[in-house]
Amino acid sequence: MANKKKEEIKGEERLENVESALSKTELWIEEHQKLIYGIIGAVIVIAGIIWGLKALNDRKDRNASKEIFTAQRYFEKESYEAALTGDGNYLGFTEVYDQYSNTKTGKLAAYYAGISNMKLGNYNEAIDYLKKFNGKDEILAPMALGAIGDCYMELDDMNNAAAYYDKAANKSKNSFTGPMFLTKAGMTYEILGDYAKALNCYKTLKNDYPLSNEAFEISKNIANMEAKLK
């Protein structure tokens, strides 16, 4: 009986503590209503701004997609100058990028502008545009890095060429670009006389992409590098 009485008292005390805590919370809320409503209002405003910016960006991206269409057709025809600068009626990749650089299509225009410049022999300009691409596509992202490597190779900057081929290989998660850039990286390291890095590229190629075309003949490269390192 005494134990039951004690439990009832403890239960009442806990209830009083809860009620006291709730009262304090209500009092705090009442005293800070302006602050709370201000925070809620700010959150609503920020959410509205984010939504509005997304809607605006989506609309700009749709416009960019229309603008880039003709430049892509010129690119497919290997008319790289017209693809870059436009034809007087339609924008080229450079203008599409300038006007829509913060959209997905604008970033794609940077990639195309980079490749077009590379095809025209404008290697420094190509590098500038390709570095602006920053894509996440499984094929285009490593291709952009590899193209930067190609430009540095044309500029006789072997160290940067090797570094970007390496980046392209590491970015690759597929059996098309992975073997290709590992081979290019390995060969460039050979030119630089860094046979250990070249060997690592060739071994990675053989182990990670054993069914690729490049892997069928890579054993010879591996043997050559191992002989040079003895």
C-alpha positions in Angstrom: 0.0 0.0 0.0 2.8 2.3 1.0 4.7 1.5 -2.3 1.6 2.3 -4.3 1.3 5.6 -2.5 4.9 6.5 -3.3 4.4 5.6 -6.9 1.4 7.9 -7.1 3.4 10.7 -5.5 6.3 10.2 -8.0 3.8 10.1 -10.9 2.3 13.4 -9.8 5.7 14.9 -9.5 6.6 13.8 -13.0 3.4 15.3 -14.3 4.1 18.5 -12.5 7.6 18.6 -14.0 6.1 18.0 -17.5 3.5 20.7 -17.0 6.1 23.1 -15.7 8.4 22.4 -18.7 5.4 23.0 -21.1 4.5 26.2 -19.4 8.1 27.5 -19.7 8.1 26.5 -23.4 4.8 28.3 -24.0 6.2 31.3 -22.2 9.4 31.3 -24.3 7.3 31.0 -27.5 5.1 33.8 -26.4 8.0 36.1 -25.6 9.8 35.3 -28.9 6.9 35.3 -31.3 8.3 38.0 -33.5 11.6 36.2 -33.8 9.9 32.8 -34.6 7.6 34.4 -37.2 10.5 36.2 -38.6 12.5 33.0 -39.0 9.5 31.2 -40.5 8.9 34.1 -42.9 12.6 34.1 -43.9 12.5 30.4 -44.6 9.4 30.8 -46.8 11.0 33.7 -48.7 14.2 31.7 -49.3 12.2 28.7 -50.5 10.3 31.0 -52.9 13.5 32.5 -54.2 15.0 29.0 -54.8 11.9 27.8 -56.5 11.8 31.0 -58.6 15.5 30.7 -59.6 15.0 27.0 -60.6 12.0 27.9 -62.7 13.9 30.7 -64.4 16.9 28.5 -64.9 14.8 25.8 -66.5 13.2 28.4 -68.8 16.7 29.7 -69.8 17.9 26.1 -70.4 15.0 25.5 -72.8 15.9 28.7 -74.6 19.5 27.7 -74.7 18.5 24.3 -76.2 16.8 26.0 -79.1 19.7 28.3 -79.6 22.4 25.6 -79.7 20.6 23.4 -82.2 22.0 25.0 -85.4 25.5 25.2 -84.0 25.4 21.5 -83.3 24.4 20.9 -87.0 27.4 22.9 -88.1 29.6 20.9 -85.8 28.3 17.6 -87.2 29.2 18.9 -90.7 32.7 19.8 -89.4 32.0 23.4 -90.1 33.8 24.4 -86.9 34.1 28.1 -87.5 30.4 28.5 -88.1 29.7 26.2 -85.1 31.8 28.5 -82.9 30.7 32.0 -84.0 27.3 31.4 -85.7 26.2 32.3 -89.2 24.6 35.7 -88.6 21.1 34.3 -88.0 21.8 31.7 -85.3 24.2 31.8 -82.4 27.4 29.8 -82.2 28.7 27.9 -79.2 30.7 30.8 -77.8 27.6 33.1 -77.7 25.4 30.3 -76.3 27.9 29.8 -73.5 28.2 33.6 -72.9 24.4 34.0 -72.6 23.5 30.7 -70.8 26.7 29.7 -69.0 24.7 28.9 -65.8 22.5 26.3 -67.5 23.2 22.7 -68.5 23.0 23.6 -72.2 25.4 26.5 -71.6 27.9 24.2 -70.1 27.5 21.8 -73.0 28.2 24.7 -75.3 31.5 25.2 -73.5 32.4 21.6 -74.3 31.5 22.0 -78.0 33.3 25.3 -78.2 36.4 23.6 -76.7 36.3 20.7 -79.2 35.7 23.1 -82.1 38.6 25.3 -81.1 40.8 22.2 -80.9 39.8 21.1 -84.4 40.7 24.6 -85.6 44.1 24.4 -83.9 43.3 27.0 -81.3 44.6 24.9 -78.4 44.8 27.5 -75.7 41.2 28.7 -76.4 40.1 25.0 -76.5 41.6 24.4 -73.0 39.9 27.4 -71.6 36.5 26.3 -72.8 36.9 22.6 -71.9 37.9 23.6 -68.3 34.6 25.5 -68.1 32.6 22.4 -69.0 32.6 20.7 -65.6 30.2 18.0 -66.7 29.2 14.8 -64.9 28.2 12.7 -67.9 29.9 9.3 -67.9 31.2 9.8 -71.5 31.5 13.6 -72.0 33.2 14.3 -68.7 36.3 12.1 -69.3 36.3 13.1 -73.0 36.6 16.8 -72.0 39.5 16.0 -69.7 41.1 13.8 -72.4 40.7 16.6 -75.0 42.5 19.0 -72.7 45.3 16.4 -72.6 45.3 16.3 -76.4 45.6 20.1 -76.5 48.5 20.1 -74.1 50.1 17.4 -76.2 49.8 19.6 -79.3 51.4 22.4 -77.3 54.3 20.1 -76.4 53.4 20.3 -72.7 53.8 16.6 -71.9 53.5 17.0 -68.1 50.1 18.6 -68.3 49.1 16.2 -71.1 49.9 13.2 -68.9 48.2 14.7 -65.9 44.9 15.2 -67.8 45.0 11.8 -69.4 45.3 10.4 -65.9 42.4 12.5 -64.8 40.3 11.4 -67.7 41.2 7.7 -67.0 40.3 8.1 -63.3 37.0 9.8 -64.3 36.1 7.0 -66.7 33.7 4.3 -65.4 33.2 2.7 -68.8 35.1 0.4 -71.1 35.3 3.0 -73.9 37.1 6.0 -72.4 38.9 4.1 -69.6 41.2 2.0 -71.8 41.7 4.8 -74.3 43.0 7.3 -71.7 45.0 4.8 -69.8 46.8 4.0 -73.0 47.4 7.7 -73.8 48.6 8.4 -70.2 50.9 5.4 -70.4 52.4 6.4 -73.7 52.9 10.0 -72.5 54.6 8.9 -69.4 56.9 6.8 -71.6 57.8 9.9 -73.5 58.6 11.6 -70.2 60.8 8.7 -69.2 58.5 7.9 -66.2 58.4 4.2 -66.8 57.0 3.3 -63.4 53.9 5.5 -64.0 53.6 4.1 -67.6 53.8 0.6 -66.2 51.1 1.4 -63.7 48.8 2.7 -66.4 49.3 -0.4 -68.6 48.7 -2.8 -65.7 45.6 -1.0 -64.6 44.3 -1.2 -68.2 45.0 -5.0 -68.3 43.4 -5.6 -64.9 40.4 -3.3 -65.1 39.5 -3.7 -68.8 40.7 -7.2 -69.8 38.2 -7.5 -72.7 38.9 -4.1 -74.3 40.7 -3.9 -77.6 43.6 -2.0 -76.0 44.1 -4.9 -73.5 44.9 -7.4 -76.2 48.2 -5.9 -77.0 49.1 -4.3 -73.7 51.2 -7.2 -72.5 54.0 -6.1 -74.8 54.0 -2.6 -73.3 54.1 -4.0 -69.8 57.0 -6.2 -70.7 58.9 -3.2 -72.2 58.3 -1.1 -69.1 59.4 -3.9 -66.8 62.6 -4.4 -68.8 63.4 -0.6 -68.6 62.9 -0.6 -64.9 65.3 -3.5 -64.2 
